[in-house]
């Protein structure tokens, strides 16, 4: 998506360790108009998939998923990284290692919100090693839900996640695919 690529070129900051900071418009301060354009694009790409829920993971994917959900007219469910008092009853749970933060999180979704009738579109801000998407796919599997695809804002195509998720048969539509970030220069696929 040209608009997103241009914004990354203009405002993205490449840091050591293949970290791309897009916190000025994507995952700290959020450009809601850009999110709306992204949501329209995913709605176009997945228009035939009969999506009835969007599933994301806490926290950076939530804003993008909510705006995208408006285009589909469906609710958003997000996997929480900790159990809170307002989650009562049984939950699906899985372990998700984090590229950005390091360590492993146990993520959960209440069994009330996912089930076999669901056709899920997974939405997230980044795809690097694929751990977050693999966790969401595992939660969907536990619920008996169908994963119709994954909408990713930024994919680091030089890392193995996209290839791993696609090898599992999941359709991945990344709006900006980065080929390399060597020397602080961002090159798109």
Secondary structure, DSSP 4 states (H G I P E B T S, - for coil): -HHHHHHHHHH-EEETTTEEE-TTTTSSS--HHHHHHHHHHHHHHTTTS---EEEEETTHHHHHHHHHHHHHT-EEEEEBSS--TT--S-EEEEEEE-TTT-SEEEEEEETTS--TT-EEEEEEEEESSSHHHHHHHHHHHHHT-EEEEEEEEEEETTSSHHHHHHHTT--EEEEEEEEE-GGG--EE-
